[in-house]
């Protein structure tokens, strides 16, 4: 009996195409996920800028293949995804491919005589305009996104009637040349765009991305052959969710998702750090440290942060001391990093005793399920505050790590204080 065909390693129904450093992603969007409301499903270019919990619109451009003057039905389009390329395939000859040539530049190519319609998000002050021969600017204010479309091959026309202060709609039509091919570049930019030269063809761009991804993947720990596909999948998800420093983010940061949750939550980042530690120790340190760049003067950490915003209404449990202990099994910290870690961990630990102990019994409390990481757990169904034993345990481990750091930095008195406080909390627990 022949073996059943294996599922694709990267499932384009759920995973988008992105790359390390990029705030752009291309992929299938389901009904109800189009800018937070019902909208036409399909393949979209989405921006990862903004903040997920504020419902910032993400679906900026919709790509619809056109054949013989008619939209190709979604049921006739097969999607495919590799680390370098996302494809809409009609058959072996007719297809549309997407690949990054840089973290802010996306190549899109159509072959086999396919046409393409690009529907850009309209509304507010969004507009599009011709910006020179073979150039069109798309200014999508609703998405805080500016794109320059540059034609490399084929023909393009813009349908974007001006409506007093914005375009009433924005549609770009792409037509193939005599060989049946068209190709464009989409450049993300801020405020002003200057042309750059890249003589590479589409295939060369994809090969370069594949090589970069392979280098990243091959540094990850080896696994048994039975887990090789899972390793490849995990490598792609981690690599493609890394965004460059931008806005509030001072470090290269791994987002929790480049689909529906593009931000960093204040305990998930610890697990990202541990996953990276054996192969990418410097990057792992940055994942642990990134949320402390948002630490408030009182010592708390935001619940979630992104390049554009952060929320301080909630926190997450103090797993950071435990996580640093585990991280240091693989990452050798410099004295400066140890001093920084001790300072921020100390303020974070003290915050719980100063601001989350209403009855002054020495056992800190959760004021909401979101603070605990069990956001919707039934333990919070009857109200708060809740003095969770897990919270005390996390703080004990965190104070133990503060004591170790103080010892290593030659601060024995501070180390004794941290151990004394840890022992006292353990006794109360």
HELIX and SHEET records of a PDB file:
HELIX    1   1 UNK A   52  UNK A   54  5                                   3    
HELIX    2   2 UNK A   74  UNK A   76  5                                   3    
HELIX    3   3 UNK A  141  UNK A  143  5                                   3    
HELIX    4   4 UNK A  202  UNK A  218  1                                  17    
HELIX    5   5 UNK A  225  UNK A  227  5                                   3    
HELIX    6   6 UNK A  228  UNK A  240  1                                  13    
HELIX    7   7 UNK A  268  UNK A  277  1                                  10    
HELIX    8   8 UNK A  281  UNK A  289  1                                   9    
HELIX    9   9 UNK A  290  UNK A  294  5                                   5    
HELIX   10  10 UNK A  320  UNK A  327  1                                   8    
HELIX   11  11 UNK A  335  UNK A  355  1                                  21    
HELIX   12  12 UNK A  369  UNK A  372  1                                   4    
HELIX   13  13 UNK A  378  UNK A  380  5                                   3    
HELIX   14  14 UNK A  389  UNK A  408  1                                  20    
HELIX   15  15 UNK A  412  UNK A  428  1                                  17    
SHEET    1   A 4 UNK A  24  UNK A  29  0                                        
SHEET    2   A 4 UNK A  42  UNK A  47 -1                                        
SHEET    3   A 4 UNK A  59  UNK A  67 -1                                        
SHEET    4   A 4 UNK A  70  UNK A  71 -1                                        
SHEET    1   B 6 UNK A  24  UNK A  29  0                                        
SHEET    2   B 6 UNK A  42  UNK A  47 -1                                        
SHEET    3   B 6 UNK A  59  UNK A  67 -1                                        
SHEET    4   B 6 UNK A 115  UNK A 120 -1                                        
SHEET    5   B 6 UNK A 170  UNK A 175 -1                                        
SHEET    6   B 6 UNK A 155  UNK A 159 -1                                        
SHEET    1   C 8 UNK A  78  UNK A  81  0                                        
SHEET    2   C 8 UNK A  86  UNK A  89 -1                                        
SHEET    3   C 8 UNK A  95  UNK A 102 -1                                        
SHEET    4   C 8 UNK A 105  UNK A 111 -1                                        
SHEET    5   C 8 UNK A 182  UNK A 189 -1                                        
SHEET    6   C 8 UNK A 145  UNK A 153 -1                                        
SHEET    7   C 8 UNK A 135  UNK A 140 -1                                        
SHEET    8   C 8 UNK A 127  UNK A 132 -1                                        
SHEET    1   D 2 UNK A 242  UNK A 243  0                                        
SHEET    2   D 2 UNK A 253  UNK A 254 -1                                        
SHEET    1   E 3 UNK A 264  UNK A 265  0                                        
SHEET    2   E 3 UNK A 304  UNK A 305 -1                                        
SHEET    3   E 3 UNK A 310  UNK A 311 -1                                        
END                                                                             
